[in-house]
Structure formats: structure tokens, C-alpha cells
């Protein structure tokens, strides 16, 4: 067995299913005892991905030590818990493929930095792109970016193991760009959900996606990402998908905010995490400190903090000074 998945939520379960669908053995670690039992006994994850019938070659465990010997680990723990999860592993050479999208609260670190701090000997890669878990689990065609800090040697090692006919990875060596695309799009998806919740129409959502992409690009370039990465699957591709469907947890959160719910009400009782809610305040703070204009991100952060209602933050965005489209703000 070569492949392990850390995280038994919807996305972790979908990835395990994608790799196990041809009979490949996959070991999946989940924190929830009921998830482990249901996968092993009934090939189901009724808590997080009830629609999928899982391959019998997926073996679930609640013991993270059982994952330690595997040479390839896909890390799908929520972004804010990634460091704690990785602390349960020994530090030795292995491939860590990060599939969580976010920025660590309190430190402002991207997931690759968190992982490298926890396990210095690991070789880091980032898998990101336009992916809904239920579609991947169902075997529908999906393309992703696989950004490898170890360059082409790591790519060749991983792509032969992780590629499937219906799951096609594209190579990049821009780990920073892949991470920023995934983190920023979650916040922008909340903004698009707000537009939908307020009933502002498709024109407004399209404009928001375009202006949000400009913010993503400004932030990414300032942190060393490449523009072509942000224009690819893990940037623009993921942004378009997540900003256009209620299958997105972040879009659904924004829609609830636009319809008048508070952030606390919209987030309460949810099993799955809307990462954009954690990322927005951190991202807004990082942008402000670096002097990077991200008015949409700042508006989402204010809305989540309860500093203004949805109608007000949208009105403030519409009242910003008129300027040329290519200018920085």
C-alpha cells in the first residue's frame, strides 16, 4: 500500500474513492469513529459523503500511527487543524500532497509552510483545482493542478501513482500560486453567495468574479506566485466553479449572509467547514499590512465579523471611486 489519505470528510473520502476505484489499496484516516466503522463495514461515509458507494479497497482507521509508514500521504484535514494532525506523524522522507485550502489563523502561513514546519523531511506538493467532492467520487471527469516543490522529479514520482482516467493532474512547480488560488477563491465564493442571496443577478456575480480574480492576482504576485498559475485550474478554474454553485460550502455560506442570517447562525451546526470564513480575516489583514488592494476580501471579512450588514458592504463596494479597469484598486 502506497497511498494514504488524512481526513475523512467529503473531500478526503472522494479522493480515496478516486484512487481506489480501480482496486488500488488506499488507507484513510478519519477522526470520527462512526466514519471509520461505516467505511469498513458498509463502504459508506454517511456523515460527510452519503451519495457515494466506496470501493472495498479503502481501509479506514482512527489510528494516525497506522498512516506513518506510507510513502505518499494526501493531507485533507481542515486548514486550521493541519499542523496538529501532522504532529501525529514521525518526521521522515515522504511525499505530502496538501489538499486543504486556506491560510493559518494567527500566523498567516500557507499550508505548505505549516507542513514543512511540522515535518521538515517531507517533500511538499499541492493538489488544487475545480473539484466538487461528490463529482470526483462519482467518477466524473476532473482536472487539477499538482504543484510540486520537488520539481519534475517529484511530479514523475507522483503522477504515475495519482493520475486516473477521470482525474487528470497538470504539473506546476508554483506551490505558492496553487495555494493562494485555493485560499483566495474560498473568500470570493462567499462574496458571490452574498450577491446571490441579495438577488443582485448574474451580471453582478460575473463582475464580482472578474474583480475578485484581479484581487487574487495582485495578492499572488506580491507573494511570489506566477500569473499563469493563477490563470489556470487552481486559480481561475477553481474560482469560477466555487462562485457559481450551491454545491460550494463557501457560496452557500455567503448566500445565507445575503439572505439576512448572521455568520454565527449560518455556521452553527455544520459538519463540514467553510474554509473561507477562517481565511477571510487573515487574508484581509495580510493584504492590508502589505498594502495590497483587496476591497472584496475586506468587505467579506467585515461582513463575517458582523461589522456591517450585507446590503451595506455591497453599497460601499459600488460606491468606490471610478477608475481604469487595469489600475491596482
N, C-alpha and C positions, 0 to 999 in steps of 0.2 A: 504494500500500500504506500503510495507516494503523496496523495492529496488529502489535506485536512482543511476543514472549514471551521473557523472560530466564530460562532454566533448562530443561534437557531431561530432568528427572526425570519421574516418573509424573504429578504434578500439572501441571507445565508442559506436558507433552505432551497431557494430557487437555484443558486449556484451549485449546491451539492447535487441537485437533481440533474442539472445540465451536464455535469461531468460524469454522473453515474448512469445516465440513460442508456449508454452502450455497454453496461455491465462493469465499468471500471469501479473498483472499490474506493469508496470515499468515507472518511471518518468525520463526523460532525460533532462539535462540542456545543452544548446548549446549557445555559444556567438553569432553566426551568425543568424540574424533574418530570412534569407531565408531558413536556415536549419530547424528552428522551424516550419515555415509555411509549408514547404514541407512535413515534417514528420506528422504533424497534419492533413493536408488537403489531402495528397496523399499517405501516408505511404511509402515515399521515402526519401532518402538523396542523391539527385543528385550531390551535391557538393563533397562529400567525399566517398560515397559508392553506386554508381549508379546501381550496379548489383543486389542489394538486395531489395526484396519486404518485407516491415516491417509489423510486427503484429499490429493490431489495438489497442492492449492493451498498446502500447507505447504512452505515452503522453509527448510531448516536451514542454519546457518552456525556456524563456530567462531570467527569474527572479530567481536568485540563492536563494533568500529568500524562494521560494517555495520548495526548497530541504531540508530546515533546520529541518523539523520535522521527516524526515525519519531515521529509526534506522540503516540502512545499506546503505552506500554510496560507490560506486566504483568510484575511482578518476582516470580519464583518461585524465586529462589536460596535455599538454606538460610539460616535466620535468622542464623547465626553468620558467614556469608560475604557477607551482603548489602552491607555497606559497601564491601568490597573489589571486588565486582562492579560497583557503581555508580561506583566510582572510574575505571573504564574508559570512562565516557561524558563528553562535554562538558556543562558546565552551561549550559542554555538553557531557555526556557519549554517545557514539555511536560506531559502527564498521566502520572504514575507511579502505577499501580494495584498496591498491595502485596498479594501473595497468600501471603506467608510468615508463619508464626505462631510467635512466640517473643519472647524478651527477650534483648538482647545481653549475653553474659557479660562481666564486667569493668567494664561501665559501667552496667548496669541500664536501658539505654534501650529503649524500644519501637521497632518498626521504622520508624514514621513519623518519629521523631526522628533515627534513623540516616540515613534517606533525605534528610531536609531538610538535615542537616549536610553530606552529600556533594554534593547538587545543590540549592542554595538557591532557584533559579529555578523548580524544578518544582512543579506543583500535585499534592498528595498525595491519593490515595484508597485505601481499604482494601476488598478483596473477601474476605469471610469467611462461613462458614456450614457447614451439614451436608453435606459433599461427600466421597464416595469417588471417586478418580480414575477407576477402571475403569467406574463407572456413568455419570459425565459423558462419558467418551469413547464409551460405547455409546449415547449419546443418550437416556438415561433422565431423567425429569423431575427437576429440581433447582432449588431456590430459595436465594438467597444475599442477604446484606446487602452493599450497596455504599455505604460511608460516605465522604462527600466533604468534605474540608477546605474546598474551594471552594464549598460550599453548593449550592443548587439550580441555579445556572448550570453548574457542573461536572457535576452529575448529568444535566442535559439533554444536555450535550455527550457524555457517556459512554454513557448508557443506550441512546441511539439506535444506537450502534455495537456495544455489547457484549451487548445482550439478544438472546435466541434463543427460539423456541417452547418448547424444553425446558430453557432456562437462564434463569430469571426473577430479575432483581435487584430488591431492595426498597431504597428510598432511606433513608439516615440521614445526619445531619451529625455524629454522635458517633463520631469516629475513635478516640478513646481507648477507648470502650466496645467497639467492634468488635475492636480489638487485644487488649484484656485478655481478652475472651471466648475468642478463639482461642488465646492463650498459656496461660491457666489450664486450659482443658479438656484440653490435652495431658497435663498433670501428673496431673489427676484420672483420666484414662483409664488411666494406669499403675497407679494405686491400684485401679481396678476390675478390671484384669487380674490383679493380685495376689489379689484376692478370688476370682476365677475359678480361678486356679492353686492356691489353697489349698482349693478345693472348699467354700467357705462358703455357696454358694447364692444364689438370686435375691433373697431378702429383703434379704440383706446388701448386695448390689450396688445395689438400689433405694435403700436407706438412705444408702449412700455417695454416690450421685448427688445426692440431696436435700441432704445435709450439705455436699457439695462445692460445690453451687450456692450455698449460703449463704456459703461462703468466697469464691467468685468475686465475689459481690455486694458483700460487705464490702470486698474489695480494690478493686474497680472504683469504688465510690462514694468511697472515700478518695482515689483518684487523679483524680476528676472525671468519671467515666463516669455515664451515666444508667441508672436501674434498668430502664426499658423496653427499652433496648438489650440489656442482659444477659438479659432475659427473652425475647428474640427469637431469630432464626435464628442469629446469630453468637455467642450465649451459650448459652442453654438448649438450643436446637435442635442445635447442634454437640456440646454435652456429651452429650446422650442418644445420638446416633449413635456417637460415638467411644468411649463407655463400654460399648457393647453388642455389639461385633463384633470378631472376629479379623482383619477387613479393616483395622482400625486398627493401625498400627505401634506406637503407644504402648500400646494394650491388649495386643498380643502381647508386648511387652517386659515389661509387668507380669506377665502370665501366666507367662512364663519365670522371673521372680523368685519368684513364688509357688510354682512347682514346684521351687525349690531352686537354680537357677542363680545365679551371681554376675552383677553388672551387666556386668563385663568380658566374661564368657562370652556373655551374651545379646546384647551389642552387637557382638561381634567378627565380622568378615567380612560385615557388612551393607552393601549398596549404598545403600539408602535410609536416611534419617535419621529417628530417633525424636526429634523436637524436644523432647519433654517431658523427656528425660534431661538436656539442656542447660539447660532453663528451670527445672527444679525447684530447684536450689541457689540460683540468682539470685532466684527468686521468694520462696523461704523467707527469704532474707537481707533482701530489701526489706520483707517483711511484718514481720519481727522488728524492724527498725530503726524502722518506723512504728508499732509497737505494734498491729498488726492480727492478730487470732487466725485462724490458718490451720493447725490441727493436722494435717489430712490432707496438705497440701502439705509440712509439716515432716517428717512420717513418710516420705513418698516420698523426700525429699532424704536423710534418714538411711539409708534402705534402699539407695539408689543409691551412697552413699558407703561402703557396707559397714560401717556403724557398728552395725547390728543385723540379724538375720535377719527374714524376712517374718512369721513367727509372733509374734515379739516386738513388732514395731511395731503389728501388729493388736491384740494383747493390751493394749498401752499405750493405744491409742485407745479400746478398750472399757472401760478402767478409769478414763477421765476422769470428773470429778465430774458427778453428775446435776444437770440444771438445766432451766429452761423452754426450749422449743424456740426461741423468738424471742430469747433472750439472745445476746450477742455471741460467746461461745465455745462 
